[in-house]
Amino acid sequence: MQNSQLGISESGFSDVAAIVTAMTHEERYCIEETVRAVANDGAIAQLILCVESSNYWIEPILSDWLVDSRIEIVRFSMAPPGAIRNQALAYVKLPWVAYCDGDDIWEPNKIAIQRQVANDTGADFVGADHYIANQAGVVCAFALARNLPVTSSWLVRTAVMKQYPFNNTLMIREDGDWWIRTHGKVSKVRCSRILLRYRVRLMSLSSGTRSKQRKIKITTLARYPIIKWIILALTGLIWFAYRCRYYVWLKSWENEQSEAIKKMNLLNEPTTNISGKS
């Protein structure tokens, strides 16, 4: 067994828990590759794998990995992504938490690299850049990620996620909601290295969003080899030109921020019964 599988980090960091969410049956085709990439990151000392209550396929698929004492399978009733991540946070025993969707793929030493950035900058949050990959996991393009990093790239202090949880009710864009609500409250930096392959699946919760539709078009065009290399060259040059340490805040988010905070406060208000007791 490799050092990374024993939770021994060559980087010196072993204080990060990973929350991997695989709540849909479609993710069964990807989950072994995802868990392998997460478990092989030496900075990961705990891996919480979230599956749906009636899941029947996770143990057979991951039979070779379940000997790893860091891995814990936790079953939840189906709920929005943010709600699942919030519930999984109760199982985290370490000061840092990283997220990964069950179909995405971390690049080698992703967390060790981000953890070093957090150590050097004192930031509470470190995002990373990503490739856009097709359903087979083949890289098709470089993503810009100048404004908002995808959730599978996040490394965050556990205390921060407990103080500022995801919105439990949002089926999509829960990451953007969190990003906007925590602006100016959480110290965020960008690790401008590509540390993730974001897999574009046709059947996912975000398939109807404009962002996902753009990614689907890119991976569709990249089926043609010449077009694929043109896309890689162009997006690679743009990505390289716009690398920086901090994320770019959009002016359009300013109005959304107060509204998002207001909605979250309403969700957190205690309910009252007829007697007036909470």
C-alpha positions in Angstrom: 0.0 0.0 0.0 1.3 3.4 -0.9 2.2 6.0 1.7 -0.7 8.2 0.5 -3.1 5.3 1.2 -1.9 5.1 4.7 -2.5 8.8 5.2 1.2 9.7 5.4 1.9 12.9 3.6 5.3 13.6 2.1 4.3 17.3 2.2 4.0 17.2 5.9 0.3 18.0 5.9 -2.2 15.4 7.1 -4.9 17.6 8.6 -7.5 17.6 5.8 -10.8 15.7 5.5 -12.4 15.1 2.1 -16.1 15.1 1.6 -17.0 13.2 -1.6 -20.6 13.2 -2.7 -21.9 10.4 -4.9 -25.7 10.6 -4.3 -26.8 9.5 -7.8 -26.6 6.2 -9.6 -25.0 7.8 -12.6 -21.9 8.4 -10.5 -21.2 4.7 -10.1 -19.3 4.7 -13.4 -16.9 7.4 -12.1 -16.6 6.9 -8.4 -13.7 4.5 -8.3 -11.5 6.9 -10.2 -12.6 9.8 -8.0 -12.0 7.9 -4.7 -8.6 6.7 -6.0 -7.5 10.3 -6.8 -8.7 11.6 -3.4 -7.3 8.7 -1.3 -3.9 9.0 -3.1 -3.5 12.6 -2.0 -1.2 12.3 1.0 -2.7 15.4 2.8 -6.0 13.6 3.1 -6.3 12.0 6.6 -10.1 11.4 6.5 -12.4 10.6 3.5 -16.2 10.8 4.1 -18.0 9.3 1.2 -21.7 10.4 1.0 -24.2 8.1 -0.8 -27.9 7.8 -0.9 -29.6 5.6 1.7 -30.7 2.8 -0.7 -27.3 2.7 -2.5 -26.4 -0.9 -3.3 -23.4 -0.5 -5.6 -20.8 1.4 -3.6 -19.3 -1.4 -1.6 -18.7 -3.8 -4.6 -17.2 -1.0 -6.7 -14.8 0.2 -3.9 -14.1 -3.2 -2.3 -10.3 -2.8 -2.8 -10.4 0.7 -1.2 -12.5 0.0 1.9 -9.5 -1.6 3.7 -8.3 2.0 4.0 -9.2 3.1 7.5 -9.5 6.7 6.4 -12.6 6.0 4.3 -16.0 6.1 5.9 -19.2 5.6 3.9 -22.1 7.7 5.2 -25.7 7.2 3.9 -28.1 10.1 3.6 -31.7 10.6 2.4 -31.7 12.4 -1.0 -31.4 16.1 -0.5 -29.9 19.2 -2.3 -26.1 19.1 -2.6 -25.5 21.8 0.0 -27.6 20.0 2.5 -25.6 16.8 2.0 -22.3 18.6 2.4 -23.6 20.3 5.6 -24.7 17.0 7.1 -21.4 15.4 6.2 -19.5 18.2 8.0 -20.7 16.7 11.3 -18.4 13.8 10.6 -15.3 15.9 9.9 -12.7 15.6 12.7 -10.0 17.7 11.1 -9.3 21.5 10.8 -9.6 21.6 7.0 -12.1 20.2 4.7 -12.0 19.7 0.9 -15.0 18.8 -1.4 -15.2 16.6 -4.4 -18.2 15.6 -6.5 -18.4 11.8 -7.2 -17.5 12.3 -10.9 -14.6 14.8 -10.7 -10.9 13.9 -10.6 -8.3 15.5 -8.5 -4.8 15.9 -10.0 -1.9 14.4 -8.0 -1.0 16.2 -4.7 -3.9 18.7 -5.2 -4.6 19.1 -1.5 -0.9 19.1 -0.5 -0.3 22.0 -2.9 -3.4 24.0 -1.8 -2.6 23.3 1.9 0.9 24.8 1.3 -0.8 27.9 -0.3 -3.0 28.2 2.8 0.0 28.0 5.1 1.9 30.6 3.1 -0.9 33.1 2.8 -2.9 32.5 6.0 -6.1 32.2 3.9 -9.2 30.5 5.1 -10.1 29.3 1.6 -8.0 28.1 -1.3 -9.6 27.4 -4.6 -7.8 25.8 -7.6 -8.1 26.0 -11.4 -9.5 23.1 -13.4 -9.6 21.4 -16.8 -12.9 20.7 -18.5 -13.1 17.0 -19.3 -15.6 14.9 -21.2 -17.6 12.0 -19.7 -14.6 9.7 -20.1 -12.4 12.0 -18.1 -10.4 13.1 -21.1 -9.3 16.8 -20.9 -10.9 19.0 -23.6 -10.1 22.5 -22.5 -8.7 24.8 -19.8 -11.2 26.6 -17.7 -10.7 30.3 -16.7 -12.2 30.1 -13.1 -11.4 33.8 -12.6 -14.5 34.6 -10.6 -15.7 31.4 -8.9 -13.9 28.1 -8.4 -15.9 24.9 -8.8 -16.7 23.2 -5.5 -14.6 20.1 -6.2 -11.6 22.5 -6.1 -12.3 23.9 -2.7 -10.1 23.7 0.4 -11.7 25.5 3.4 -11.2 25.7 7.2 -13.8 23.4 8.8 -14.7 26.2 11.3 -15.5 28.5 8.4 -17.9 26.0 6.8 -19.6 25.5 10.2 -20.0 29.2 10.6 -21.1 29.7 7.0 -22.9 26.5 5.8 -24.3 26.0 2.3 -27.9 26.9 1.7 -29.8 23.6 2.4 -32.6 24.4 -0.1 -30.8 25.1 -3.4 -30.7 22.3 -6.0 -28.2 24.2 -8.1 -25.8 27.1 -7.7 -25.4 26.5 -4.0 -21.7 27.2 -4.5 -22.4 30.6 -6.0 -24.8 31.4 -3.2 -22.1 30.6 -0.6 -19.5 32.6 -2.6 -21.6 35.7 -2.7 -22.8 35.5 1.0 -19.2 35.1 2.3 -17.7 37.9 0.3 -15.6 40.1 2.6 -16.1 37.6 5.5 -13.9 34.8 4.5 -10.3 35.2 3.3 -10.1 33.5 -0.1 -7.1 33.0 -2.4 -6.7 31.3 -5.8 -4.1 28.6 -6.4 -3.6 29.3 -10.1 -2.5 25.8 -10.9 -4.7 23.3 -12.6 -5.5 20.7 -9.9 -8.8 19.2 -11.0 -10.5 17.6 -14.0 -14.1 18.7 -14.0 -16.1 15.9 -15.7 -19.0 17.1 -17.9 -21.8 14.6 -17.7 -24.9 15.1 -19.7 -27.2 13.9 -16.9 -26.4 16.0 -13.8 -28.3 18.5 -11.7 -26.6 21.5 -13.4 -27.2 20.3 -17.0 -29.7 23.0 -17.6 -27.6 25.9 -16.5 -25.9 28.2 -19.1 -22.5 27.4 -17.7 -23.0 23.6 -18.1 -24.4 24.1 -21.5 -21.3 25.9 -22.6 -19.1 23.1 -21.2 -21.2 20.5 -23.0 -20.7 22.4 -26.3 -17.0 22.5 -25.7 -16.7 18.7 -25.0 -19.0 18.0 -28.0 -16.7 20.0 -30.4 -13.6 18.4 -28.8 -14.7 15.0 -30.3 -12.9 16.1 -33.4 -9.2 15.9 -32.9 -8.2 19.1 -34.8 -10.9 21.2 -33.1 -9.9 19.7 -29.7 -6.3 20.8 -30.1 -7.4 24.3 -31.2 -9.6 24.6 -28.2 -6.8 23.4 -25.9 -4.4 25.9 -27.4 -6.7 28.9 -27.2 -8.1 28.2 -23.8 -4.6 27.4 -22.5 -3.3 30.7 -23.7 -6.2 32.6 -22.2 -5.9 30.8 -18.9 -2.2 31.5 -18.7 -2.7 35.2 -19.4 -5.3 35.6 -16.6 -3.6 33.7 -13.8 -3.5 35.6 -10.5 -3.6 35.1 -6.8 -7.1 36.5 -6.2 -10.6 35.9 -7.7 -12.4 38.7 -9.6 -15.6 39.9 -7.9 -18.4 40.7 -10.3 -20.3 44.0 -9.8 -23.5 42.2 -10.6 -23.1 40.1 -7.4 -23.4 43.2 -5.1 -27.2 43.2 -5.3 -27.3 39.5 -5.0 -25.2 39.4 -1.8 -27.7 41.1 0.5 -30.6 39.0 -1.0 -28.6 35.8 -0.4 -27.8 36.8 3.2 -31.4 37.7 3.8 -32.7 34.3 2.5 -30.1 32.4 4.6 -31.1 34.4 7.7 -34.7 33.4 7.1 -33.8 29.8 6.8 -31.9 30.0 10.1 -34.7 31.7 12.1 -36.2 29.3 14.7 -39.7 28.3 13.9 -42.5 29.0 16.4 -45.5 26.9 17.3 -49.0 28.0 18.3 -47.9 28.5 22.0 -45.2 30.9 20.8 -42.4 28.6 22.0 -39.5 28.0 19.6 
